[in-house]
Amino acid sequence: MAEKGPLKISAKELTSGLVHAKDVEVFIGRLAMEEEWEPLGPTPFPWIAALRSWDHLLLSRYKPFYAPFCDYCCLCTYGKCDLSKGRPGACGLDMKAQTARIVLIACCIGAATHLSHARHMVDHLIEKYGEDYAINLGSEIAVEMPHARLITGIKPKTLGDLAFLLNYCEKQVTQCLAAAHTGQEGNYVDFESKALHVSMIDHLAMEIADVAQIVTYGFPKGDPNAPLTWVGLGVLDLSKPVVLCIGHNVSAGVEVIDYLEKSGLGGPGEAVEVAGLCCTAHDITRYREQAKIVGPISDQLRIIRSGAADAIMIDEQCIRTNVVYEAQRVKTPVIAVSDKASHGLPDVSELPIEKIVGMLVSGSTPGVFLPDLEKAGAVTAITAIRMAPIRQKFKIIPDPSQVQAQASQCTFCGTCRRNCPIDLPIDQAVFNAKNGNLELLSMLHDVCLGCARCEQVCPRKIPALSLIEAAAQHKIKTEKYRMRVGRGPILDTEIREVGSPIVLGEIPGVVAYVGCANFPHGGREVAIMAREFARRGYIVTLSGCSAMVASYVRNEEGQTIYEEFPGSFDRGGVVNVGSCVANAHISGAAIKIANIFARRPLRANYEEIADYILNRVGACGVAWGAMSQKAASIATGFNRLGVPVIVGPQGSKYRRMYLGRAEDKESFTLYDARTGERVWIGPAPEHLIIALETMEECMVWTAKLCIRPNDTTKGRMIKLTHYVDLYKRIYGRLPPDLHMFVRTEADIPITFKDEIMQYLKEVGWRPWERPSIDPTCLKRLVRV
């Protein structure tokens, strides 16, 4: 309950809209970070145009570059309208605005997904633990929810306070989505501003969801030494019943584990294997390290078809929409627990547990919809135990000896390859298998996305994905890697240690590998890149599917990246924050650097903090396998804070990038806060979001996008050392834009000094007149 004198307001009353504005104002005052600060009034939360000027400032430098899928708009009954050659549609919308509208819709979907996840979880936890349950992240975290404080000016103290914040988030998503209706917003820049706004809300929603589960379920609270767990297709002990949890909301998976422990069957891995795919996998291992992670979303169809799971529990997000069909083919019952993904299954909420289990074990229904999470946990565990002896022989993936026979129908028509999202030579591999050669087919296992589009279009109905897995069974059985459990937030004490070297450039940067598993050449590329930057002394943070696949490459000693490097947020550290909702801790760390190290006011001070991050905090996100609308909103939320993001080649399908123009000096001119003068600072960072083709190109750009105007001479020299070294190693020459980043001779890396000096002489470089400034994009921060 929220209290102020005689006032008591419940979370339900706060979110109902029935409480008087005066009471809400008092409530907000009670939540304020510091009592002596001036109250912000009854509605301190930023509405959709509150930060419009900051968005327009960003978008004037990083102009949207659009890559529409087609020339038509098909969203209303005026259409479809041909928008090519500059033509407006019937409503007046042109191609740029229409593409920006699609981007806004995608970001709204992404934010709504995390937000509904947070609402479902917080409501469930309030019901279970009470709305007065305290938010306590330990003695080393005083700034426990930086997004909440920065955006709303509120310091949440209880689960009930989180429910109140969700009410604000839900309103903002509704407002932004409404702007996408026909006959509403008509300017592409303002569509982008709303996309930035709703993506900022997404980061707040993710923070709420992860903090709620951390404090109630006992997840690690920023522990740099969080335990190691297992990940990979070979982690399961198939002699035991197997429960497979798929999705992102761990509440149901927790109930499975709790039921096993309460019923005397022991924790995960004792009598029953409890494993997960996608972010639920992260979070069940944060709850109990003995649980196991099968892999990212790209392994979902493989593991279902393998027949390993004796019961599948699905909650929400990143679930194959044909999961019931695929599970039924191997006689695996499905228990759906979320009303957002009920998959046409019968609601059995009113039936007793034994009756539901009987229906599933008998096969009279392929699955059930059971939103009562405690009951669903019991049903799933019991069903797996009873199904295990019945269905041990069921699987779709053939034995290697059967591959040649199943591939014999291949006519090498090439349809499978043409429909592969990443153009894998599936046609050649299957045709080779027809002739008894399985080598290429086996090699595809390491890079295949597991989408099965090749099977859907094959005129001969050849199960190409199953053949790939059959050919690679010798690999699958040994795919077992060590990964650090998601640690959650970054400690304030860690921020105090690294704030100065990050801002001054002595730690060359913070690189965040986030996003889905739509990798151009397999997840091992993420592992290679993460190890490269950890070895170079960058701070490497990871989350979601990228955190899983980062363990897929071992060093010479047989160690994965999590065994080789420490889990601390420090130079050379490799930090797994956890599931997708834990991404808020990565952006939150950037916010905390500005607040804790630089003493910038945090409460409702978004513009100044974002300006500080853009110009001083050398951070770069890499969503190399970005696939979902959630990944789009996560990246765009990072962008509003001033953090650039790289996406893989599939990321161009998001239709929009934010690209700077290095040759446009005016766009990279900002204020020196000490003098008020306008100063050119070089293209640092050059872009806010960019799609790249290859891993090598990505590594070069990662080092480049960590360069900031505030770098000291030593810091700039360190950053240029990595940029030049990577560029020379990959392209065999110096970067052609190097002169734009060398301010004085002291910035030049010592190991390349002679070569760089010769290059600078050839291009007519001169030392900058003002190499050291106090950079800001905001005129109001000028101190003269």
Summary of the structure (lengths in Angstrom):
residues: 784
radius of gyration: 26.5
end to end distance: 46.5
largest distance: 82.5
contacts: 2936
relative contact order: 0.10
helix: 47%
strand: 12%
